[in-house]
Amino acid sequence: MGTYAHTKLAVTALAPALAEQLKSANVLIRAIDPGATKTAMTTNGNAAMPKVLQWLAPLLFKPADKQAMKLVQAADPSALNGQTGVFVSNTKIKKMPLPAQDKQSQTMLLSLLDEALAYKA
């Protein structure tokens, strides 16, 4: 689960950095967390998931179609007063997770993204 969590953190950290770069182009960037979702990763005895979560998942995790609607709502440009570079959890703007606020990490992630996009095999 560590790689999964770090990837989610990286994507979340990119939101404010990309939002700043794309503001002049009127592109909205939002990091959206719909909440705990029932997926193949969370319901099929995933050995990487902590045992306690495996037991609680059927009770706490919501169906994917319900959670997807939260993504659609939060992605609507007219939602959330048109704010960009924000972290949205369960359709409400929340404080960006502390590690995602680190400007140095954001800069490094943007640099890696630029490298990856410029790479030619």
Jmol script that loads the backbone (N, CA, C; Angstrom):
load data "model"
ATOM      1  N   MET A   1       0.823  -1.203   0.000  1.00  0.00           N
ATOM      2  CA  MET A   1       0.000   0.000   0.000  1.00  0.00           C
ATOM      3  C   MET A   1       0.870   1.271   0.000  1.00  0.00           C
ATOM      4  N   GLY A   2       2.135   1.129   0.369  1.00  0.00           N
ATOM      5  CA  GLY A   2       3.014   2.295   0.440  1.00  0.00           C
ATOM      6  C   GLY A   2       3.174   2.993  -0.904  1.00  0.00           C
ATOM      7  N   THR A   3       3.393   2.225  -1.960  1.00  0.00           N
ATOM      8  CA  THR A   3       3.546   2.809  -3.293  1.00  0.00           C
ATOM      9  C   THR A   3       2.264   3.507  -3.712  1.00  0.00           C
ATOM     10  N   TYR A   4       1.140   2.888  -3.429  1.00  0.00           N
ATOM     11  CA  TYR A   4      -0.163   3.474  -3.753  1.00  0.00           C
ATOM     12  C   TYR A   4      -0.337   4.812  -3.028  1.00  0.00           C
ATOM     13  N   ALA A   5      -0.027   4.830  -1.751  1.00  0.00           N
ATOM     14  CA  ALA A   5      -0.175   6.057  -0.955  1.00  0.00           C
ATOM     15  C   ALA A   5       0.768   7.154  -1.451  1.00  0.00           C
ATOM     16  N   HIS A   6       2.009   6.786  -1.782  1.00  0.00           N
ATOM     17  CA  HIS A   6       2.959   7.788  -2.268  1.00  0.00           C
ATOM     18  C   HIS A   6       2.534   8.345  -3.626  1.00  0.00           C
ATOM     19  N   THR A   7       1.974   7.506  -4.466  1.00  0.00           N
ATOM     20  CA  THR A   7       1.497   7.961  -5.769  1.00  0.00           C
ATOM     21  C   THR A   7       0.342   8.934  -5.606  1.00  0.00           C
ATOM     22  N   LYS A   8      -0.589   8.606  -4.713  1.00  0.00           N
ATOM     23  CA  LYS A   8      -1.708   9.521  -4.460  1.00  0.00           C
ATOM     24  C   LYS A   8      -1.195  10.857  -3.928  1.00  0.00           C
ATOM     25  N   LEU A   9      -0.192  10.808  -3.053  1.00  0.00           N
ATOM     26  CA  LEU A   9       0.382  12.034  -2.502  1.00  0.00           C
ATOM     27  C   LEU A   9       1.037  12.865  -3.609  1.00  0.00           C
ATOM     28  N   ALA A  10       1.762  12.210  -4.515  1.00  0.00           N
ATOM     29  CA  ALA A  10       2.420  12.931  -5.608  1.00  0.00           C
ATOM     30  C   ALA A  10       1.393  13.618  -6.500  1.00  0.00           C
ATOM     31  N   VAL A  11       0.327  12.917  -6.839  1.00  0.00           N
ATOM     32  CA  VAL A  11      -0.719  13.510  -7.675  1.00  0.00           C
ATOM     33  C   VAL A  11      -1.371  14.689  -6.951  1.00  0.00           C
ATOM     34  N   THR A  12      -1.591  14.536  -5.661  1.00  0.00           N
ATOM     35  CA  THR A  12      -2.181  15.620  -4.866  1.00  0.00           C
ATOM     36  C   THR A  12      -1.246  16.828  -4.822  1.00  0.00           C
ATOM     37  N   ALA A  13       0.042  16.589  -4.670  1.00  0.00           N
ATOM     38  CA  ALA A  13       1.019  17.683  -4.618  1.00  0.00           C
ATOM     39  C   ALA A  13       1.128  18.407  -5.957  1.00  0.00           C
ATOM     40  N   LEU A  14       0.871  17.704  -7.041  1.00  0.00           N
ATOM     41  CA  LEU A  14       0.930  18.340  -8.356  1.00  0.00           C
ATOM     42  C   LEU A  14      -0.206  19.345  -8.570  1.00  0.00           C
ATOM     43  N   ALA A  15      -1.327  19.137  -7.900  1.00  0.00           N
ATOM     44  CA  ALA A  15      -2.494  20.003  -8.129  1.00  0.00           C
ATOM     45  C   ALA A  15      -2.183  21.485  -7.937  1.00  0.00           C
ATOM     46  N   PRO A  16      -1.645  21.914  -6.789  1.00  0.00           N
ATOM     47  CA  PRO A  16      -1.395  23.358  -6.648  1.00  0.00           C
ATOM     48  C   PRO A  16      -0.296  23.863  -7.581  1.00  0.00           C
ATOM     49  N   ALA A  17       0.709  23.023  -7.837  1.00  0.00           N
ATOM     50  CA  ALA A  17       1.808  23.436  -8.710  1.00  0.00           C
ATOM     51  C   ALA A  17       1.327  23.598 -10.159  1.00  0.00           C
ATOM     52  N   LEU A  18       0.583  22.627 -10.654  1.00  0.00           N
ATOM     53  CA  LEU A  18       0.053  22.716 -12.021  1.00  0.00           C
ATOM     54  C   LEU A  18      -0.985  23.829 -12.141  1.00  0.00           C
ATOM     55  N   ALA A  19      -1.781  23.991 -11.105  1.00  0.00           N
ATOM     56  CA  ALA A  19      -2.813  25.035 -11.133  1.00  0.00           C
ATOM     57  C   ALA A  19      -2.179  26.405 -11.347  1.00  0.00           C
ATOM     58  N   GLU A  20      -1.073  26.636 -10.686  1.00  0.00           N
ATOM     59  CA  GLU A  20      -0.384  27.922 -10.825  1.00  0.00           C
ATOM     60  C   GLU A  20       0.112  28.102 -12.257  1.00  0.00           C
ATOM     61  N   GLN A  21       0.681  27.055 -12.828  1.00  0.00           N
ATOM     62  CA  GLN A  21       1.205  27.122 -14.198  1.00  0.00           C
ATOM     63  C   GLN A  21       0.093  27.303 -15.231  1.00  0.00           C
ATOM     64  N   LEU A  22      -1.066  26.708 -14.985  1.00  0.00           N
ATOM     65  CA  LEU A  22      -2.128  26.690 -15.987  1.00  0.00           C
ATOM     66  C   LEU A  22      -3.226  27.724 -15.763  1.00  0.00           C
ATOM     67  N   LYS A  23      -3.071  28.526 -14.724  1.00  0.00           N
ATOM     68  CA  LYS A  23      -4.087  29.527 -14.393  1.00  0.00           C
ATOM     69  C   LYS A  23      -4.345  30.476 -15.560  1.00  0.00           C
ATOM     70  N   SER A  24      -3.288  30.931 -16.218  1.00  0.00           N
ATOM     71  CA  SER A  24      -3.444  31.896 -17.313  1.00  0.00           C
ATOM     72  C   SER A  24      -4.161  31.280 -18.521  1.00  0.00           C
ATOM     73  N   ALA A  25      -4.172  29.948 -18.609  1.00  0.00           N
ATOM     74  CA  ALA A  25      -4.857  29.264 -19.713  1.00  0.00           C
ATOM     75  C   ALA A  25      -6.286  28.877 -19.321  1.00  0.00           C
ATOM     76  N   ASN A  26      -6.726  29.337 -18.160  1.00  0.00           N
ATOM     77  CA  ASN A  26      -8.068  29.027 -17.642  1.00  0.00           C
ATOM     78  C   ASN A  26      -8.320  27.523 -17.492  1.00  0.00           C
ATOM     79  N   VAL A  27      -7.292  26.796 -17.085  1.00  0.00           N
ATOM     80  CA  VAL A  27      -7.421  25.358 -16.829  1.00  0.00           C
ATOM     81  C   VAL A  27      -7.508  25.172 -15.320  1.00  0.00           C
ATOM     82  N   LEU A  28      -8.551  24.491 -14.872  1.00  0.00           N
ATOM     83  CA  LEU A  28      -8.719  24.196 -13.453  1.00  0.00           C
ATOM     84  C   LEU A  28      -8.077  22.859 -13.123  1.00  0.00           C
ATOM     85  N   ILE A  29      -7.325  22.824 -12.050  1.00  0.00           N
ATOM     86  CA  ILE A  29      -6.706  21.593 -11.572  1.00  0.00           C
ATOM     87  C   ILE A  29      -7.156  21.389 -10.124  1.00  0.00           C
ATOM     88  N   ARG A  30      -7.715  20.227  -9.868  1.00  0.00           N
ATOM     89  CA  ARG A  30      -8.160  19.891  -8.513  1.00  0.00           C
ATOM     90  C   ARG A  30      -7.730  18.471  -8.182  1.00  0.00           C
ATOM     91  N   ALA A  31      -7.215  18.285  -6.991  1.00  0.00           N
ATOM     92  CA  ALA A  31      -6.937  16.933  -6.488  1.00  0.00           C
ATOM     93  C   ALA A  31      -8.213  16.491  -5.796  1.00  0.00           C
ATOM     94  N   ILE A  32      -8.813  15.420  -6.292  1.00  0.00           N
ATOM     95  CA  ILE A  32     -10.120  15.002  -5.791  1.00  0.00           C
ATOM     96  C   ILE A  32     -10.033  13.613  -5.163  1.00  0.00           C
ATOM     97  N   ASP A  33     -10.461  13.529  -3.921  1.00  0.00           N
ATOM     98  CA  ASP A  33     -10.532  12.256  -3.196  1.00  0.00           C
ATOM     99  C   ASP A  33     -12.000  11.963  -2.925  1.00  0.00           C
ATOM    100  N   PRO A  34     -12.568  10.965  -3.598  1.00  0.00           N
ATOM    101  CA  PRO A  34     -13.993  10.677  -3.405  1.00  0.00           C
ATOM    102  C   PRO A  34     -14.286   9.943  -2.102  1.00  0.00           C
ATOM    103  N   GLY A  35     -13.253   9.404  -1.469  1.00  0.00           N
ATOM    104  CA  GLY A  35     -13.457   8.620  -0.253  1.00  0.00           C
ATOM    105  C   GLY A  35     -13.233   7.141  -0.539  1.00  0.00           C
ATOM    106  N   ALA A  36     -13.360   6.337   0.497  1.00  0.00           N
ATOM    107  CA  ALA A  36     -13.119   4.899   0.393  1.00  0.00           C
ATOM    108  C   ALA A  36     -14.102   4.268  -0.595  1.00  0.00           C
ATOM    109  N   THR A  37     -13.537   3.563  -1.588  1.00  0.00           N
ATOM    110  CA  THR A  37     -14.336   3.037  -2.690  1.00  0.00           C
ATOM    111  C   THR A  37     -14.151   1.528  -2.826  1.00  0.00           C
ATOM    112  N   LYS A  38     -15.267   0.840  -3.043  1.00  0.00           N
ATOM    113  CA  LYS A  38     -15.208  -0.602  -3.297  1.00  0.00           C
ATOM    114  C   LYS A  38     -14.695  -0.815  -4.721  1.00  0.00           C
ATOM    115  N   THR A  39     -13.527  -1.428  -4.816  1.00  0.00           N
ATOM    116  CA  THR A  39     -12.938  -1.771  -6.111  1.00  0.00           C
ATOM    117  C   THR A  39     -12.340  -3.171  -5.999  1.00  0.00           C
ATOM    118  N   ALA A  40     -11.805  -3.680  -7.093  1.00  0.00           N
ATOM    119  CA  ALA A  40     -11.140  -4.980  -7.050  1.00  0.00           C
ATOM    120  C   ALA A  40      -9.985  -4.944  -6.055  1.00  0.00           C
ATOM    121  N   MET A  41      -9.326  -3.790  -5.951  1.00  0.00           N
ATOM    122  CA  MET A  41      -8.199  -3.674  -5.035  1.00  0.00           C
ATOM    123  C   MET A  41      -8.641  -3.736  -3.569  1.00  0.00           C
ATOM    124  N   THR A  42      -9.856  -3.325  -3.284  1.00  0.00           N
ATOM    125  CA  THR A  42     -10.295  -3.254  -1.885  1.00  0.00           C
ATOM    126  C   THR A  42     -11.235  -4.371  -1.472  1.00  0.00           C
ATOM    127  N   THR A  43     -11.684  -5.181  -2.414  1.00  0.00           N
ATOM    128  CA  THR A  43     -12.684  -6.191  -2.049  1.00  0.00           C
ATOM    129  C   THR A  43     -12.279  -7.621  -2.359  1.00  0.00           C
ATOM    130  N   ASN A  44     -11.166  -7.835  -3.018  1.00  0.00           N
ATOM    131  CA  ASN A  44     -10.807  -9.192  -3.420  1.00  0.00           C
ATOM    132  C   ASN A  44      -9.666  -9.780  -2.600  1.00  0.00           C
ATOM    133  N   GLY A  45      -9.644  -9.521  -1.317  1.00  0.00           N
ATOM    134  CA  GLY A  45      -8.610 -10.099  -0.464  1.00  0.00           C
ATOM    135  C   GLY A  45      -7.215  -9.639  -0.819  1.00  0.00           C
ATOM    136  N   ASN A  46      -7.052  -8.372  -1.153  1.00  0.00           N
ATOM    137  CA  ASN A  46      -5.757  -7.800  -1.499  1.00  0.00           C
ATOM    138  C   ASN A  46      -4.798  -7.985  -0.323  1.00  0.00           C
ATOM    139  N   ALA A  47      -3.754  -8.776  -0.522  1.00  0.00           N
ATOM    140  CA  ALA A  47      -2.800  -9.072   0.547  1.00  0.00           C
ATOM    141  C   ALA A  47      -2.034  -7.833   1.000  1.00  0.00           C
ATOM    142  N   ALA A  48      -1.945  -6.813   0.145  1.00  0.00           N
ATOM    143  CA  ALA A  48      -1.224  -5.596   0.512  1.00  0.00           C
ATOM    144  C   ALA A  48      -2.037  -4.714   1.460  1.00  0.00           C
ATOM    145  N   MET A  49      -3.333  -4.926   1.476  1.00  0.00           N
ATOM    146  CA  MET A  49      -4.190  -4.114   2.345  1.00  0.00           C
ATOM    147  C   MET A  49      -4.116  -4.645   3.773  1.00  0.00           C
ATOM    148  N   PRO A  50      -3.942  -3.754   4.749  1.00  0.00           N
ATOM    149  CA  PRO A  50      -3.912  -4.203   6.146  1.00  0.00           C
ATOM    150  C   PRO A  50      -5.158  -5.021   6.486  1.00  0.00           C
ATOM    151  N   LYS A  51      -4.969  -6.072   7.282  1.00  0.00           N
ATOM    152  CA  LYS A  51      -6.067  -6.992   7.629  1.00  0.00           C
ATOM    153  C   LYS A  51      -7.279  -6.260   8.191  1.00  0.00           C
ATOM    154  N   VAL A  52      -7.048  -5.290   9.058  1.00  0.00           N
ATOM    155  CA  VAL A  52      -8.181  -4.593   9.669  1.00  0.00           C
ATOM    156  C   VAL A  52      -9.031  -3.899   8.603  1.00  0.00           C
ATOM    157  N   LEU A  53      -8.377  -3.347   7.574  1.00  0.00           N
ATOM    158  CA  LEU A  53      -9.130  -2.713   6.482  1.00  0.00           C
ATOM    159  C   LEU A  53      -9.865  -3.747   5.643  1.00  0.00           C
ATOM    160  N   GLN A  54      -9.261  -4.919   5.469  1.00  0.00           N
ATOM    161  CA  GLN A  54      -9.945  -5.971   4.719  1.00  0.00           C
ATOM    162  C   GLN A  54     -11.265  -6.334   5.408  1.00  0.00           C
ATOM    163  N   TRP A  55     -11.255  -6.343   6.729  1.00  0.00           N
ATOM    164  CA  TRP A  55     -12.464  -6.678   7.483  1.00  0.00           C
ATOM    165  C   TRP A  55     -13.486  -5.546   7.445  1.00  0.00           C
ATOM    166  N   LEU A  56     -12.978  -4.307   7.505  1.00  0.00           N
ATOM    167  CA  LEU A  56     -13.868  -3.146   7.568  1.00  0.00           C
ATOM    168  C   LEU A  56     -14.348  -2.667   6.195  1.00  0.00           C
ATOM    169  N   ALA A  57     -13.606  -2.998   5.148  1.00  0.00           N
ATOM    170  CA  ALA A  57     -13.923  -2.496   3.803  1.00  0.00           C
ATOM    171  C   ALA A  57     -15.376  -2.701   3.400  1.00  0.00           C
ATOM    172  N   PRO A  58     -15.948  -3.892   3.600  1.00  0.00           N
ATOM    173  CA  PRO A  58     -17.348  -4.058   3.178  1.00  0.00           C
ATOM    174  C   PRO A  58     -18.312  -3.110   3.895  1.00  0.00           C
ATOM    175  N   LEU A  59     -17.954  -2.691   5.084  1.00  0.00           N
ATOM    176  CA  LEU A  59     -18.816  -1.789   5.846  1.00  0.00           C
ATOM    177  C   LEU A  59     -18.580  -0.316   5.529  1.00  0.00           C
ATOM    178  N   LEU A  60     -17.330   0.042   5.293  1.00  0.00           N
ATOM    179  CA  LEU A  60     -16.963   1.456   5.164  1.00  0.00           C
ATOM    180  C   LEU A  60     -16.810   1.951   3.732  1.00  0.00           C
ATOM    181  N   PHE A  61     -16.481   1.046   2.816  1.00  0.00           N
ATOM    182  CA  PHE A  61     -16.204   1.464   1.451  1.00  0.00           C
ATOM    183  C   PHE A  61     -17.504   1.517   0.659  1.00  0.00           C
ATOM    184  N   LYS A  62     -17.668   2.587  -0.112  1.00  0.00           N
ATOM    185  CA  LYS A  62     -18.905   2.810  -0.863  1.00  0.00           C
ATOM    186  C   LYS A  62     -18.766   2.321  -2.311  1.00  0.00           C
ATOM    187  N   PRO A  63     -19.872   2.016  -2.970  1.00  0.00           N
ATOM    188  CA  PRO A  63     -19.825   1.544  -4.362  1.00  0.00           C
ATOM    189  C   PRO A  63     -19.144   2.560  -5.291  1.00  0.00           C
ATOM    190  N   ALA A  64     -18.443   2.034  -6.276  1.00  0.00           N
ATOM    191  CA  ALA A  64     -17.676   2.876  -7.194  1.00  0.00           C
ATOM    192  C   ALA A  64     -18.549   3.877  -7.940  1.00  0.00           C
ATOM    193  N   ASP A  65     -19.764   3.485  -8.333  1.00  0.00           N
ATOM    194  CA  ASP A  65     -20.608   4.420  -9.088  1.00  0.00           C
ATOM    195  C   ASP A  65     -21.010   5.619  -8.224  1.00  0.00           C
ATOM    196  N   LYS A  66     -21.235   5.401  -6.950  1.00  0.00           N
ATOM    197  CA  LYS A  66     -21.584   6.499  -6.045  1.00  0.00           C
ATOM    198  C   LYS A  66     -20.380   7.433  -5.853  1.00  0.00           C
ATOM    199  N   GLN A  67     -19.211   6.850  -5.678  1.00  0.00           N
ATOM    200  CA  GLN A  67     -18.000   7.653  -5.483  1.00  0.00           C
ATOM    201  C   GLN A  67     -17.627   8.394  -6.772  1.00  0.00           C
ATOM    202  N   ALA A  68     -17.867   7.770  -7.921  1.00  0.00           N
ATOM    203  CA  ALA A  68     -17.560   8.423  -9.195  1.00  0.00           C
ATOM    204  C   ALA A  68     -18.378   9.695  -9.372  1.00  0.00           C
ATOM    205  N   MET A  69     -19.590   9.708  -8.885  1.00  0.00           N
ATOM    206  CA  MET A  69     -20.425  10.916  -8.986  1.00  0.00           C
ATOM    207  C   MET A  69     -19.796  12.080  -8.227  1.00  0.00           C
ATOM    208  N   LYS A  70     -19.103  11.785  -7.138  1.00  0.00           N
ATOM    209  CA  LYS A  70     -18.396  12.837  -6.397  1.00  0.00           C
ATOM    210  C   LYS A  70     -17.286  13.434  -7.249  1.00  0.00           C
ATOM    211  N   LEU A  71     -16.617  12.592  -8.025  1.00  0.00           N
ATOM    212  CA  LEU A  71     -15.565  13.083  -8.922  1.00  0.00           C
ATOM    213  C   LEU A  71     -16.152  14.002  -9.976  1.00  0.00           C
ATOM    214  N   VAL A  72     -17.252  13.579 -10.557  1.00  0.00           N
ATOM    215  CA  VAL A  72     -17.915  14.368 -11.592  1.00  0.00           C
ATOM    216  C   VAL A  72     -18.348  15.719 -11.021  1.00  0.00           C
ATOM    217  N   GLN A  73     -18.951  15.706  -9.851  1.00  0.00           N
ATOM    218  CA  GLN A  73     -19.411  16.949  -9.228  1.00  0.00           C
ATOM    219  C   GLN A  73     -18.242  17.892  -8.943  1.00  0.00           C
ATOM    220  N   ALA A  74     -17.167  17.358  -8.367  1.00  0.00           N
ATOM    221  CA  ALA A  74     -16.026  18.201  -7.992  1.00  0.00           C
ATOM    222  C   ALA A  74     -15.241  18.685  -9.207  1.00  0.00           C
ATOM    223  N   ALA A  75     -15.331  17.974 -10.326  1.00  0.00           N
ATOM    224  CA  ALA A  75     -14.612  18.373 -11.538  1.00  0.00           C
ATOM    225  C   ALA A  75     -15.352  19.439 -12.335  1.00  0.00           C
ATOM    226  N   ASP A  76     -16.595  19.666 -12.029  1.00  0.00           N
ATOM    227  CA  ASP A  76     -17.388  20.679 -12.736  1.00  0.00           C
ATOM    228  C   ASP A  76     -16.748  22.058 -12.510  1.00  0.00           C
ATOM    229  N   PRO A  77     -16.377  22.754 -13.591  1.00  0.00           N
ATOM    230  CA  PRO A  77     -15.724  24.058 -13.432  1.00  0.00           C
ATOM    231  C   PRO A  77     -16.538  25.062 -12.617  1.00  0.00           C
ATOM    232  N   SER A  78     -17.860  24.959 -12.651  1.00  0.00           N
ATOM    233  CA  SER A  78     -18.678  25.915 -11.900  1.00  0.00           C
ATOM    234  C   SER A  78     -18.795  25.546 -10.422  1.00  0.00           C
ATOM    235  N   ALA A  79     -18.381  24.334 -10.070  1.00  0.00           N
ATOM    236  CA  ALA A  79     -18.443  23.915  -8.666  1.00  0.00           C
ATOM    237  C   ALA A  79     -17.315  24.569  -7.867  1.00  0.00           C
ATOM    238  N   LEU A  80     -17.499  24.637  -6.595  1.00  0.00           N
ATOM    239  CA  LEU A  80     -16.459  25.093  -5.670  1.00  0.00           C
ATOM    240  C   LEU A  80     -15.982  26.511  -6.002  1.00  0.00           C
ATOM    241  N   ASN A  81     -16.902  27.346  -6.449  1.00  0.00           N
ATOM    242  CA  ASN A  81     -16.606  28.743  -6.788  1.00  0.00           C
ATOM    243  C   ASN A  81     -15.474  28.880  -7.807  1.00  0.00           C
ATOM    244  N   GLY A  82     -15.294  27.859  -8.656  1.00  0.00           N
ATOM    245  CA  GLY A  82     -14.274  27.928  -9.698  1.00  0.00           C
ATOM    246  C   GLY A  82     -12.850  27.861  -9.190  1.00  0.00           C
ATOM    247  N   GLN A  83     -12.660  27.445  -7.943  1.00  0.00           N
ATOM    248  CA  GLN A  83     -11.308  27.418  -7.377  1.00  0.00           C
ATOM    249  C   GLN A  83     -10.448  26.351  -8.047  1.00  0.00           C
ATOM    250  N   THR A  84      -9.167  26.642  -8.147  1.00  0.00           N
ATOM    251  CA  THR A  84      -8.202  25.731  -8.742  1.00  0.00           C
ATOM    252  C   THR A  84      -7.065  25.500  -7.751  1.00  0.00           C
ATOM    253  N   GLY A  85      -6.354  24.368  -7.940  1.00  0.00           N
ATOM    254  CA  GLY A  85      -5.224  24.052  -7.063  1.00  0.00           C
ATOM    255  C   GLY A  85      -5.641  23.610  -5.679  1.00  0.00           C
ATOM    256  N   VAL A  86      -6.863  23.134  -5.555  1.00  0.00           N
ATOM    257  CA  VAL A  86      -7.381  22.767  -4.239  1.00  0.00           C
ATOM    258  C   VAL A  86      -7.493  21.256  -4.080  1.00  0.00           C
ATOM    259  N   PHE A  87      -7.612  20.830  -2.838  1.00  0.00           N
ATOM    260  CA  PHE A  87      -7.821  19.431  -2.488  1.00  0.00           C
ATOM    261  C   PHE A  87      -9.290  19.275  -2.120  1.00  0.00           C
ATOM    262  N   VAL A  88      -9.975  18.381  -2.820  1.00  0.00           N
ATOM    263  CA  VAL A  88     -11.407  18.163  -2.601  1.00  0.00           C
ATOM    264  C   VAL A  88     -11.591  16.754  -2.055  1.00  0.00           C
ATOM    265  N   SER A  89     -12.225  16.660  -0.906  1.00  0.00           N
ATOM    266  CA  SER A  89     -12.502  15.364  -0.303  1.00  0.00           C
ATOM    267  C   SER A  89     -13.990  15.280  -0.013  1.00  0.00           C
ATOM    268  N   ASN A  90     -14.622  14.255  -0.578  1.00  0.00           N
ATOM    269  CA  ASN A  90     -16.073  14.082  -0.418  1.00  0.00           C
ATOM    270  C   ASN A  90     -16.845  15.348  -0.777  1.00  0.00           C
ATOM    271  N   THR A  91     -16.478  15.934  -1.900  1.00  0.00           N
ATOM    272  CA  THR A  91     -17.103  17.106  -2.535  1.00  0.00           C
ATOM    273  C   THR A  91     -16.911  18.431  -1.788  1.00  0.00           C
ATOM    274  N   LYS A  92     -16.043  18.467  -0.785  1.00  0.00           N
ATOM    275  CA  LYS A  92     -15.773  19.715  -0.055  1.00  0.00           C
ATOM    276  C   LYS A  92     -14.273  20.028  -0.112  1.00  0.00           C
ATOM    277  N   ILE A  93     -13.968  21.307  -0.238  1.00  0.00           N
ATOM    278  CA  ILE A  93     -12.564  21.715  -0.217  1.00  0.00           C
ATOM    279  C   ILE A  93     -12.038  21.514   1.198  1.00  0.00           C
ATOM    280  N   LYS A  94     -10.920  20.810   1.273  1.00  0.00           N
ATOM    281  CA  LYS A  94     -10.258  20.552   2.553  1.00  0.00           C
ATOM    282  C   LYS A  94      -8.844  21.087   2.479  1.00  0.00           C
ATOM    283  N   LYS A  95      -8.221  21.183   3.626  1.00  0.00           N
ATOM    284  CA  LYS A  95      -6.832  21.620   3.663  1.00  0.00           C
ATOM    285  C   LYS A  95      -5.969  20.580   2.946  1.00  0.00           C
ATOM    286  N   MET A  96      -5.080  21.063   2.093  1.00  0.00           N
ATOM    287  CA  MET A  96      -4.160  20.189   1.362  1.00  0.00           C
ATOM    288  C   MET A  96      -3.330  19.414   2.395  1.00  0.00           C
ATOM    289  N   PRO A  97      -3.170  18.088   2.209  1.00  0.00           N
ATOM    290  CA  PRO A  97      -2.331  17.339   3.150  1.00  0.00           C
ATOM    291  C   PRO A  97      -0.954  17.988   3.270  1.00  0.00           C
ATOM    292  N   LEU A  98      -0.437  18.058   4.469  1.00  0.00           N
ATOM    293  CA  LEU A  98       0.808  18.776   4.741  1.00  0.00           C
ATOM    294  C   LEU A  98       1.958  18.385   3.811  1.00  0.00           C
ATOM    295  N   PRO A  99       2.231  17.096   3.591  1.00  0.00           N
ATOM    296  CA  PRO A  99       3.344  16.768   2.680  1.00  0.00           C
ATOM    297  C   PRO A  99       3.121  17.275   1.255  1.00  0.00           C
ATOM    298  N   ALA A 100       1.877  17.399   0.833  1.00  0.00           N
ATOM    299  CA  ALA A 100       1.583  17.876  -0.520  1.00  0.00           C
ATOM    300  C   ALA A 100       1.771  19.381  -0.653  1.00  0.00           C
ATOM    301  N   GLN A 101       1.889  20.082   0.458  1.00  0.00           N
ATOM    302  CA  GLN A 101       2.077  21.532   0.438  1.00  0.00           C
ATOM    303  C   GLN A 101       3.534  21.939   0.223  1.00  0.00           C
ATOM    304  N   ASP A 102       4.451  20.992   0.322  1.00  0.00           N
ATOM    305  CA  ASP A 102       5.879  21.289   0.241  1.00  0.00           C
ATOM    306  C   ASP A 102       6.265  21.784  -1.159  1.00  0.00           C
ATOM    307  N   LYS A 103       6.684  23.032  -1.239  1.00  0.00           N
ATOM    308  CA  LYS A 103       7.012  23.659  -2.534  1.00  0.00           C
ATOM    309  C   LYS A 103       8.191  22.978  -3.222  1.00  0.00           C
ATOM    310  N   GLN A 104       9.176  22.545  -2.453  1.00  0.00           N
ATOM    311  CA  GLN A 104      10.333  21.869  -3.047  1.00  0.00           C
ATOM    312  C   GLN A 104       9.898  20.557  -3.701  1.00  0.00           C
ATOM    313  N   SER A 105       9.044  19.803  -3.034  1.00  0.00           N
ATOM    314  CA  SER A 105       8.534  18.550  -3.608  1.00  0.00           C
ATOM    315  C   SER A 105       7.716  18.834  -4.864  1.00  0.00           C
ATOM    316  N   GLN A 106       6.905  19.884  -4.820  1.00  0.00           N
ATOM    317  CA  GLN A 106       6.101  20.247  -5.985  1.00  0.00           C
ATOM    318  C   GLN A 106       6.999  20.570  -7.180  1.00  0.00           C
ATOM    319  N   THR A 107       8.062  21.332  -6.933  1.00  0.00           N
ATOM    320  CA  THR A 107       8.996  21.709  -7.995  1.00  0.00           C
ATOM    321  C   THR A 107       9.682  20.473  -8.573  1.00  0.00           C
ATOM    322  N   MET A 108      10.081  19.555  -7.696  1.00  0.00           N
ATOM    323  CA  MET A 108      10.732  18.328  -8.163  1.00  0.00           C
ATOM    324  C   MET A 108       9.766  17.481  -8.984  1.00  0.00           C
ATOM    325  N   LEU A 109       8.522  17.387  -8.550  1.00  0.00           N
ATOM    326  CA  LEU A 109       7.524  16.620  -9.293  1.00  0.00           C
ATOM    327  C   LEU A 109       7.271  17.231 -10.671  1.00  0.00           C
ATOM    328  N   LEU A 110       7.187  18.559 -10.732  1.00  0.00           N
ATOM    329  CA  LEU A 110       6.999  19.215 -12.029  1.00  0.00           C
ATOM    330  C   LEU A 110       8.181  18.951 -12.962  1.00  0.00           C
ATOM    331  N   SER A 111       9.372  18.963 -12.397  1.00  0.00           N
ATOM    332  CA  SER A 111      10.570  18.686 -13.192  1.00  0.00           C
ATOM    333  C   SER A 111      10.545  17.249 -13.727  1.00  0.00           C
ATOM    334  N   LEU A 112      10.175  16.303 -12.885  1.00  0.00           N
ATOM    335  CA  LEU A 112      10.067  14.903 -13.326  1.00  0.00           C
ATOM    336  C   LEU A 112       8.995  14.748 -14.396  1.00  0.00           C
ATOM    337  N   LEU A 113       7.900  15.442 -14.227  1.00  0.00           N
ATOM    338  CA  LEU A 113       6.820  15.389 -15.209  1.00  0.00           C
ATOM    339  C   LEU A 113       7.285  15.960 -16.550  1.00  0.00           C
ATOM    340  N   ASP A 114       7.980  17.088 -16.487  1.00  0.00           N
ATOM    341  CA  ASP A 114       8.515  17.680 -17.724  1.00  0.00           C
ATOM    342  C   ASP A 114       9.486  16.713 -18.416  1.00  0.00           C
ATOM    343  N   GLU A 115      10.349  16.066 -17.632  1.00  0.00           N
ATOM    344  CA  GLU A 115      11.288  15.084 -18.198  1.00  0.00           C
ATOM    345  C   GLU A 115      10.546  13.937 -18.866  1.00  0.00           C
ATOM    346  N   ALA A 116       9.560  13.409 -18.164  1.00  0.00           N
ATOM    347  CA  ALA A 116       8.796  12.267 -18.692  1.00  0.00           C
ATOM    348  C   ALA A 116       8.077  12.643 -19.984  1.00  0.00           C
ATOM    349  N   LEU A 117       7.532  13.854 -20.042  1.00  0.00           N
ATOM    350  CA  LEU A 117       6.818  14.272 -21.234  1.00  0.00           C
ATOM    351  C   LEU A 117       7.756  14.561 -22.405  1.00  0.00           C
ATOM    352  N   ALA A 118       8.999  14.915 -22.102  1.00  0.00           N
ATOM    353  CA  ALA A 118       9.963  15.219 -23.148  1.00  0.00           C
ATOM    354  C   ALA A 118      10.714  13.978 -23.625  1.00  0.00           C
ATOM    355  N   TYR A 119      10.608  12.881 -22.885  1.00  0.00           N
ATOM    356  CA  TYR A 119      11.352  11.647 -23.194  1.00  0.00           C
ATOM    357  C   TYR A 119      10.904  11.071 -24.534  1.00  0.00           C
ATOM    358  N   LYS A 120      11.905  10.699 -25.332  1.00  0.00           N
ATOM    359  CA  LYS A 120      11.621  10.054 -26.620  1.00  0.00           C
ATOM    360  C   LYS A 120      12.385   8.739 -26.655  1.00  0.00           C
ATOM    361  N   ALA A 121      11.664   7.662 -26.820  1.00  0.00           N
ATOM    362  CA  ALA A 121      12.292   6.325 -26.820  1.00  0.00           C
ATOM    363  C   ALA A 121      13.134   6.095 -28.043  1.00  0.00           C
TER     364      ALA A 121
END
end "model"
wireframe off; spacefill off
backbone 0.3
color backbone group
